[in-house]
Amino acid sequence: MTIGRLAKWCLATLKKTFFGLGVIFLFIIIALYVAGVLIEPARWYLVGIASAMLLLGGGLLALSYARFVINRIIRDQRTQVRDVKSDLKKDVSDIKKALRTSEAELRKEIKTIERELSVIKDDVFIIGYDILKEQNKLAEKVSQLESQASNDKRAKRPPNDNIE
């Protein structure tokens, strides 16, 4: 494997996973340790640099993992919000259906009540008409009785002596 391919592979790994940065640092640290073993005069410097890079890589790895966890939490929260939103839409839809059903039932009840009121109005009109006819009959009888009474009074009245 050439260095170019290794670099491409490392970059591809870095893009694919949050551990990619750690993999690159791991290769660099291994290379520094190998160089430290092979080159005696620079051994401690290279080992120190490798250790520093190991700490830096660990820190970056921890930060990358924290970023991954935070992104996961955010994604989960978005999923929960989406679920709550869809549940709310469903609930609102159910409430609208229930309201439409209630409205239709109320309209049916109103029509039934209006029909019953119409029948009652007709009955009241008929009863009122019958009462009016009975009143007219009674009024006729009363006027007949009055006229009879006045005729009876005239017939029983003594003749007027003061006729001049």
KETORTOR-166798 format. One record per residue: residue number from 0; residue in three letters; x, y, z of N, C-alpha, C in turn. Coordinates in steps of 0.02 Angstrom, whole numbers, plus 50000, padded with zeros to 5 digits. Layout:
N
+-----+--------+-------+-------+-------+-------+-------+-------+-------+-------+-------+
| num | residu |   n_X |   n_Y |   n_Z |  ca_X |  ca_Y |  ca_Z |   c_X |   c_Y |   c_Z |
+-----+--------+-------+-------+-------+-------+-------+-------+-------+-------+-------+
| NUM |    ALA |     X |     Y |     Z |     X |     Y |     Z |     X |     Y |     Z |
...
+-----+--------+-------+-------+-------+-------+-------+-------+-------+-------+-------+
END
This chain:
164
+-----+--------+-------+-------+-------+-------+-------+-------+-------+-------+-------+
| num | residu |   n_X |   n_Y |   n_Z |  ca_X |  ca_Y |  ca_Z |   c_X |   c_Y |   c_Z |
+-----+--------+-------+-------+-------+-------+-------+-------+-------+-------+-------+
|   0 |    MET | 50043 | 49942 | 50000 | 50000 | 50000 | 50000 | 50045 | 50062 | 50000 |
|   1 |    THR | 50031 | 50108 | 49956 | 50072 | 50168 | 49952 | 50045 | 50220 | 50001 |
|   2 |    ILE | 50086 | 50271 | 50011 | 50067 | 50324 | 50059 | 50006 | 50361 | 50033 |
|   3 |    GLY | 50000 | 50371 | 49968 | 49942 | 50406 | 49940 | 49878 | 50368 | 49953 |
|   4 |    ARG | 49882 | 50302 | 49942 | 49822 | 50261 | 49955 | 49805 | 50260 | 50030 |
|   5 |    LEU | 49858 | 50257 | 50071 | 49848 | 50258 | 50143 | 49815 | 50324 | 50165 |
|   6 |    ALA | 49838 | 50379 | 50135 | 49810 | 50444 | 50152 | 49736 | 50448 | 50130 |
|   7 |    LYS | 49722 | 50423 | 50069 | 49653 | 50423 | 50045 | 49609 | 50381 | 50089 |
|   8 |    TRP | 49636 | 50323 | 50109 | 49597 | 50278 | 50152 | 49583 | 50312 | 50220 |
|   9 |    CYS | 49635 | 50345 | 50246 | 49627 | 50380 | 50310 | 49575 | 50436 | 50304 |
|  10 |    LEU | 49577 | 50474 | 50251 | 49528 | 50528 | 50241 | 49458 | 50500 | 50232 |
|  11 |    ALA | 49453 | 50445 | 50195 | 49387 | 50414 | 50186 | 49360 | 50389 | 50253 |
|  12 |    THR | 49404 | 50360 | 50293 | 49384 | 50337 | 50359 | 49363 | 50396 | 50403 |
|  13 |    LEU | 49401 | 50450 | 50398 | 49385 | 50510 | 50437 | 49316 | 50537 | 50418 |
|  14 |    LYS | 49299 | 50535 | 50354 | 49234 | 50559 | 50332 | 49178 | 50513 | 50354 |
|  15 |    LYS | 49191 | 50447 | 50354 | 49138 | 50399 | 50368 | 49120 | 50395 | 50442 |
|  16 |    THR | 49170 | 50399 | 50485 | 49157 | 50387 | 50556 | 49191 | 50438 | 50599 |
|  17 |    PHE | 49165 | 50447 | 50658 | 49195 | 50496 | 50703 | 49261 | 50469 | 50731 |
|  18 |    PHE | 49274 | 50405 | 50723 | 49337 | 50376 | 50746 | 49392 | 50385 | 50695 |
|  19 |    GLY | 49376 | 50412 | 50637 | 49425 | 50420 | 50584 | 49484 | 50463 | 50605 |
|  20 |    LEU | 49470 | 50516 | 50641 | 49523 | 50560 | 50665 | 49569 | 50522 | 50712 |
|  21 |    GLY | 49539 | 50481 | 50753 | 49579 | 50440 | 50799 | 49622 | 50390 | 50762 |
|  22 |    VAL | 49596 | 50363 | 50707 | 49635 | 50315 | 50667 | 49696 | 50350 | 50637 |
|  23 |    ILE | 49687 | 50410 | 50612 | 49744 | 50447 | 50583 | 49796 | 50461 | 50637 |
|  24 |    PHE | 49773 | 50485 | 50695 | 49821 | 50497 | 50749 | 49855 | 50432 | 50771 |
|  25 |    LEU | 49820 | 50377 | 50770 | 49849 | 50313 | 50789 | 49905 | 50294 | 50741 |
|  26 |    PHE | 49894 | 50303 | 50676 | 49946 | 50289 | 50628 | 50007 | 50335 | 50638 |
|  27 |    ILE | 49994 | 50398 | 50651 | 50049 | 50445 | 50662 | 50088 | 50425 | 50724 |
|  28 |    ILE | 50053 | 50407 | 50777 | 50087 | 50388 | 50840 | 50129 | 50325 | 50830 |
|  29 |    ILE | 50099 | 50276 | 50795 | 50137 | 50214 | 50781 | 50199 | 50230 | 50740 |
|  30 |    ALA | 50190 | 50274 | 50691 | 50248 | 50293 | 50649 | 50301 | 50328 | 50692 |
|  31 |    LEU | 50281 | 50372 | 50737 | 50330 | 50406 | 50779 | 50365 | 50357 | 50827 |
|  32 |    TYR | 50327 | 50310 | 50855 | 50359 | 50261 | 50899 | 50409 | 50217 | 50860 |
|  33 |    VAL | 50389 | 50197 | 50799 | 50435 | 50157 | 50758 | 50496 | 50198 | 50740 |
|  34 |    ALA | 50486 | 50261 | 50723 | 50543 | 50304 | 50708 | 50587 | 50313 | 50769 |
|  35 |    GLY | 50555 | 50319 | 50828 | 50593 | 50327 | 50890 | 50635 | 50266 | 50905 |
|  36 |    VAL | 50610 | 50208 | 50889 | 50648 | 50146 | 50900 | 50706 | 50142 | 50851 |
|  37 |    LEU | 50694 | 50162 | 50788 | 50746 | 50156 | 50737 | 50799 | 50211 | 50742 |
|  38 |    ILE | 50779 | 50271 | 50761 | 50827 | 50326 | 50763 | 50842 | 50340 | 50836 |
|  39 |    GLU | 50900 | 50316 | 50858 | 50919 | 50319 | 50929 | 50927 | 50391 | 50955 |
|  40 |    PRO | 50961 | 50438 | 50921 | 50971 | 50504 | 50952 | 50906 | 50543 | 50962 |
|  41 |    ALA | 50856 | 50533 | 50918 | 50794 | 50572 | 50924 | 50739 | 50532 | 50959 |
|  42 |    ARG | 50759 | 50478 | 50990 | 50710 | 50432 | 51018 | 50663 | 50466 | 51068 |
|  43 |    TRP | 50689 | 50500 | 51117 | 50647 | 50528 | 51170 | 50605 | 50586 | 51145 |
|  44 |    TYR | 50632 | 50624 | 51098 | 50592 | 50677 | 51069 | 50532 | 50649 | 51030 |
|  45 |    LEU | 50547 | 50598 | 50991 | 50494 | 50568 | 50951 | 50442 | 50534 | 50996 |
|  46 |    VAL | 50466 | 50502 | 51049 | 50420 | 50470 | 51096 | 50377 | 50523 | 51131 |
|  47 |    GLY | 50408 | 50579 | 51149 | 50371 | 50634 | 51180 | 50318 | 50662 | 51133 |
|  48 |    ILE | 50339 | 50672 | 51070 | 50292 | 50698 | 51021 | 50235 | 50647 | 51011 |
|  49 |    ALA | 50254 | 50583 | 51008 | 50203 | 50531 | 50999 | 50155 | 50531 | 51059 |
|  50 |    SER | 50182 | 50539 | 51118 | 50138 | 50540 | 51177 | 50093 | 50601 | 51176 |
|  51 |    ALA | 50120 | 50659 | 51157 | 50080 | 50719 | 51151 | 50025 | 50710 | 51099 |
|  52 |    MET | 50044 | 50679 | 51044 | 49994 | 50666 | 50992 | 49942 | 50616 | 51016 |
|  53 |    LEU | 49964 | 50569 | 51057 | 49917 | 50521 | 51084 | 49866 | 50556 | 51129 |
|  54 |    LEU | 49890 | 50602 | 51172 | 49845 | 50641 | 51214 | 49799 | 50685 | 51171 |
|  55 |    LEU | 49828 | 50719 | 51122 | 49788 | 50761 | 51078 | 49737 | 50720 | 51039 |
|  56 |    GLY | 49759 | 50663 | 51014 | 49713 | 50618 | 50978 | 49658 | 50593 | 51023 |
|  57 |    GLY | 49676 | 50575 | 51085 | 49625 | 50553 | 51133 | 49575 | 50608 | 51148 |
|  58 |    GLY | 49601 | 50669 | 51155 | 49556 | 50726 | 51167 | 49510 | 50738 | 51108 |
|  59 |    LEU | 49540 | 50736 | 51048 | 49499 | 50745 | 50988 | 49448 | 50688 | 50981 |
|  60 |    LEU | 49471 | 50628 | 50998 | 49426 | 50571 | 50995 | 49368 | 50580 | 51044 |
|  61 |    ALA | 49384 | 50604 | 51104 | 49332 | 50616 | 51154 | 49284 | 50670 | 51130 |
|  62 |    LEU | 49313 | 50724 | 51101 | 49270 | 50777 | 51074 | 49227 | 50752 | 51016 |
|  63 |    SER | 49256 | 50711 | 50974 | 49218 | 50683 | 50918 | 49161 | 50639 | 50944 |
|  64 |    TYR | 49177 | 50599 | 50996 | 49125 | 50557 | 51025 | 49070 | 50599 | 51057 |
|  65 |    ALA | 49091 | 50653 | 51091 | 49042 | 50698 | 51122 | 48998 | 50729 | 51068 |
|  66 |    ARG | 49029 | 50748 | 51013 | 48990 | 50776 | 50957 | 48941 | 50724 | 50929 |
|  67 |    PHE | 48965 | 50662 | 50923 | 48922 | 50608 | 50900 | 48862 | 50599 | 50947 |
|  68 |    VAL | 48877 | 50598 | 51012 | 48823 | 50589 | 51062 | 48774 | 50647 | 51059 |
|  69 |    ILE | 48800 | 50709 | 51054 | 48756 | 50767 | 51051 | 48713 | 50765 | 50987 |
|  70 |    ASN | 48744 | 50747 | 50931 | 48706 | 50741 | 50869 | 48652 | 50687 | 50875 |
|  71 |    ARG | 48669 | 50633 | 50908 | 48621 | 50578 | 50918 | 48563 | 50602 | 50961 |
|  72 |    ILE | 48579 | 50639 | 51015 | 48526 | 50666 | 51059 | 48482 | 50714 | 51020 |
|  73 |    ILE | 48513 | 50757 | 50980 | 48474 | 50805 | 50940 | 48429 | 50769 | 50890 |
|  74 |    ARG | 48456 | 50717 | 50858 | 48417 | 50678 | 50810 | 48358 | 50644 | 50845 |
|  75 |    ASP | 48372 | 50616 | 50905 | 48319 | 50585 | 50944 | 48265 | 50635 | 50963 |
|  76 |    GLN | 48287 | 50695 | 50984 | 48239 | 50748 | 51003 | 48197 | 50768 | 50942 |
|  77 |    ARG | 48230 | 50774 | 50884 | 48192 | 50792 | 50824 | 48142 | 50738 | 50807 |
|  78 |    THR | 48163 | 50675 | 50815 | 48117 | 50620 | 50802 | 48058 | 50623 | 50850 |
|  79 |    GLN | 48072 | 50637 | 50914 | 48018 | 50642 | 50963 | 47971 | 50699 | 50946 |
|  80 |    VAL | 48000 | 50756 | 50927 | 47959 | 50814 | 50908 | 47916 | 50797 | 50848 |
|  81 |    ARG | 47945 | 50762 | 50799 | 47908 | 50742 | 50739 | 47851 | 50695 | 50758 |
|  82 |    ASP | 47866 | 50648 | 50804 | 47814 | 50601 | 50827 | 47758 | 50638 | 50863 |
|  83 |    VAL | 47778 | 50685 | 50907 | 47728 | 50723 | 50944 | 47686 | 50765 | 50895 |
|  84 |    LYS | 47720 | 50793 | 50845 | 47685 | 50833 | 50795 | 47634 | 50791 | 50757 |
|  85 |    SER | 47655 | 50731 | 50736 | 47609 | 50687 | 50700 | 47552 | 50665 | 50745 |
|  86 |    ASP | 47567 | 50651 | 50810 | 47514 | 50633 | 50857 | 47465 | 50690 | 50866 |
|  87 |    LEU | 47491 | 50752 | 50870 | 47448 | 50810 | 50877 | 47404 | 50819 | 50815 |
|  88 |    LYS | 47434 | 50809 | 50757 | 47395 | 50816 | 50695 | 47339 | 50764 | 50694 |
|  89 |    LYS | 47356 | 50703 | 50716 | 47306 | 50650 | 50718 | 47251 | 50667 | 50768 |
|  90 |    ASP | 47271 | 50693 | 50827 | 47222 | 50712 | 50878 | 47177 | 50768 | 50852 |
|  91 |    VAL | 47207 | 50818 | 50820 | 47167 | 50873 | 50792 | 47119 | 50847 | 50739 |
|  92 |    SER | 47144 | 50801 | 50697 | 47101 | 50771 | 50646 | 47043 | 50733 | 50678 |
|  93 |    ASP | 47058 | 50695 | 50731 | 47005 | 50659 | 50766 | 46954 | 50707 | 50796 |
|  94 |    ILE | 46979 | 50761 | 50826 | 46934 | 50811 | 50856 | 46890 | 50843 | 50802 |
|  95 |    LYS | 46920 | 50859 | 50744 | 46881 | 50888 | 50689 | 46827 | 50840 | 50666 |
|  96 |    LYS | 46845 | 50775 | 50660 | 46795 | 50726 | 50640 | 46739 | 50722 | 50691 |
|  97 |    ALA | 46757 | 50722 | 50755 | 46707 | 50719 | 50807 | 46661 | 50780 | 50805 |
|  98 |    LEU | 46691 | 50838 | 50793 | 46652 | 50900 | 50789 | 46604 | 50898 | 50729 |
|  99 |    ARG | 46630 | 50872 | 50672 | 46587 | 50867 | 50613 | 46528 | 50820 | 50627 |
| 100 |    THR | 46544 | 50764 | 50659 | 46492 | 50716 | 50676 | 46442 | 50747 | 50724 |
| 101 |    SER | 46466 | 50782 | 50775 | 46422 | 50815 | 50822 | 46380 | 50868 | 50788 |
| 102 |    GLU | 46410 | 50905 | 50742 | 46374 | 50956 | 50706 | 46318 | 50926 | 50664 |
| 103 |    ALA | 46333 | 50870 | 50631 | 46282 | 50836 | 50591 | 46225 | 50811 | 50635 |
| 104 |    GLU | 46243 | 50783 | 50692 | 46192 | 50758 | 50738 | 46149 | 50816 | 50765 |
| 105 |    LEU | 46182 | 50873 | 50781 | 46145 | 50931 | 50804 | 46097 | 50957 | 50750 |
| 106 |    ARG | 46120 | 50957 | 50689 | 46077 | 50980 | 50634 | 46016 | 50935 | 50627 |
| 107 |    LYS | 46026 | 50869 | 50634 | 45970 | 50823 | 50631 | 45922 | 50836 | 50689 |
| 108 |    GLU | 45949 | 50847 | 50748 | 45907 | 50863 | 50806 | 45868 | 50927 | 50795 |
| 109 |    ILE | 45901 | 50978 | 50768 | 45868 | 51042 | 50755 | 45811 | 51032 | 50705 |
| 110 |    LYS | 45823 | 50993 | 50652 | 45770 | 50981 | 50602 | 45711 | 50945 | 50634 |
| 111 |    THR | 45727 | 50896 | 50677 | 45673 | 50859 | 50711 | 45633 | 50906 | 50756 |
| 112 |    ILE | 45668 | 50948 | 50793 | 45634 | 50996 | 50838 | 45593 | 51046 | 50796 |
| 113 |    GLU | 45620 | 51069 | 50740 | 45583 | 51116 | 50698 | 45519 | 51083 | 50671 |
| 114 |    ARG | 45523 | 51019 | 50652 | 45463 | 50984 | 50629 | 45412 | 50978 | 50685 |
| 115 |    GLU | 45436 | 50961 | 50744 | 45390 | 50955 | 50802 | 45359 | 51023 | 50818 |
| 116 |    LEU | 45399 | 51076 | 50815 | 45371 | 51144 | 50827 | 45319 | 51162 | 50775 |
| 117 |    SER | 45331 | 51143 | 50712 | 45283 | 51157 | 50659 | 45217 | 51122 | 50673 |
| 118 |    VAL | 45222 | 51058 | 50695 | 45161 | 51022 | 50712 | 45125 | 51055 | 50770 |
| 119 |    ILE | 45164 | 51075 | 50821 | 45134 | 51108 | 50879 | 45101 | 51174 | 50859 |
| 120 |    LYS | 45134 | 51213 | 50815 | 45104 | 51276 | 50791 | 45038 | 51263 | 50756 |
| 121 |    ASP | 45038 | 51210 | 50713 | 44977 | 51194 | 50678 | 44922 | 51175 | 50728 |
| 122 |    ASP | 44940 | 51134 | 50778 | 44891 | 51114 | 50829 | 44865 | 51175 | 50867 |
| 123 |    VAL | 44910 | 51220 | 50886 | 44889 | 51281 | 50922 | 44844 | 51323 | 50878 |
| 124 |    PHE | 44859 | 51328 | 50815 | 44817 | 51367 | 50769 | 44747 | 51337 | 50765 |
| 125 |    ILE | 44745 | 51270 | 50758 | 44680 | 51235 | 50753 | 44641 | 51245 | 50818 |
| 126 |    ILE | 44675 | 51236 | 50875 | 44642 | 51245 | 50939 | 44617 | 51317 | 50946 |
| 127 |    GLY | 44658 | 51365 | 50927 | 44637 | 51435 | 50930 | 44578 | 51449 | 50886 |
| 128 |    TYR | 44577 | 51420 | 50827 | 44521 | 51428 | 50780 | 44458 | 51398 | 50810 |
| 129 |    ASP | 44464 | 51338 | 50839 | 44406 | 51306 | 50871 | 44380 | 51349 | 50929 |
| 130 |    ILE | 44425 | 51376 | 50969 | 44405 | 51419 | 51025 | 44369 | 51480 | 50998 |
| 131 |    LEU | 44394 | 51510 | 50945 | 44363 | 51569 | 50915 | 44293 | 51553 | 50890 |
| 132 |    LYS | 44284 | 51494 | 50858 | 44218 | 51474 | 50834 | 44170 | 51466 | 50893 |
| 133 |    GLU | 44194 | 51435 | 50947 | 44153 | 51426 | 51006 | 44135 | 51494 | 51037 |
| 134 |    GLN | 44182 | 51540 | 51037 | 44167 | 51608 | 51064 | 44114 | 51641 | 51021 |
| 135 |    ASN | 44120 | 51634 | 50955 | 44069 | 51665 | 50911 | 44000 | 51634 | 50923 |
| 136 |    LYS | 43998 | 51568 | 50931 | 43934 | 51536 | 50945 | 43904 | 51562 | 51011 |
| 137 |    LEU | 43949 | 51565 | 51063 | 43926 | 51590 | 51128 | 43903 | 51663 | 51122 |
| 138 |    ALA | 43939 | 51703 | 51084 | 43920 | 51773 | 51076 | 43852 | 51777 | 51041 |
| 139 |    GLU | 43839 | 51735 | 50991 | 43775 | 51734 | 50957 | 43719 | 51715 | 51006 |
| 140 |    LYS | 43732 | 51663 | 51046 | 43682 | 51642 | 51095 | 43668 | 51698 | 51145 |
| 141 |    VAL | 43723 | 51731 | 51168 | 43714 | 51786 | 51216 | 43673 | 51841 | 51184 |
| 142 |    SER | 43686 | 51859 | 51121 | 43648 | 51912 | 51089 | 43575 | 51891 | 51079 |
| 143 |    GLN | 43564 | 51827 | 51062 | 43495 | 51803 | 51055 | 43459 | 51806 | 51122 |
| 144 |    LEU | 43495 | 51786 | 51176 | 43464 | 51788 | 51242 | 43449 | 51860 | 51262 |
| 145 |    GLU | 43493 | 51905 | 51246 | 43482 | 51976 | 51263 | 43421 | 52003 | 51225 |
| 146 |    SER | 43419 | 51986 | 51161 | 43362 | 52011 | 51122 | 43297 | 51980 | 51147 |
| 147 |    GLN | 43297 | 51918 | 51167 | 43237 | 51887 | 51196 | 43219 | 51920 | 51262 |
| 148 |    ALA | 43270 | 51933 | 51302 | 43257 | 51965 | 51367 | 43229 | 52035 | 51356 |
| 149 |    SER | 43255 | 52071 | 51309 | 43229 | 52139 | 51297 | 43158 | 52135 | 51269 |
| 150 |    ASN | 43145 | 52086 | 51227 | 43077 | 52076 | 51201 | 43029 | 52057 | 51257 |
| 151 |    ASP | 43052 | 52015 | 51302 | 43010 | 51994 | 51358 | 42996 | 52054 | 51403 |
| 152 |    LYS | 43043 | 52097 | 51413 | 43033 | 52156 | 51456 | 42982 | 52202 | 51424 |
| 153 |    ARG | 42984 | 52211 | 51359 | 42937 | 52255 | 51326 | 42866 | 52226 | 51329 |
| 154 |    ALA | 42865 | 52162 | 51323 | 42799 | 52130 | 51324 | 42769 | 52134 | 51394 |
| 155 |    LYS | 42804 | 52131 | 51447 | 42780 | 52132 | 51515 | 42774 | 52202 | 51542 |
| 156 |    ARG | 42796 | 52250 | 51510 | 42796 | 52319 | 51535 | 42724 | 52346 | 51532 |
| 157 |    PRO | 42704 | 52380 | 51586 | 42636 | 52408 | 51584 | 42632 | 52465 | 51533 |
| 158 |    PRO | 42573 | 52478 | 51508 | 42566 | 52531 | 51459 | 42580 | 52599 | 51490 |
| 159 |    ASN | 42605 | 52642 | 51451 | 42624 | 52708 | 51474 | 42560 | 52752 | 51476 |
| 160 |    ASP | 42543 | 52776 | 51536 | 42481 | 52815 | 51544 | 42492 | 52889 | 51525 |
| 161 |    ASN | 42547 | 52909 | 51522 | 42562 | 52980 | 51510 | 42566 | 52995 | 51435 |
| 162 |    ILE | 42524 | 52969 | 51399 | 42527 | 52981 | 51327 | 42488 | 53045 | 51315 |
| 163 |    GLU | 42510 | 53090 | 51282 | 42476 | 53153 | 51270 | 42450 | 53160 | 51202 |
+-----+--------+-------+-------+-------+-------+-------+-------+-------+-------+-------+
END
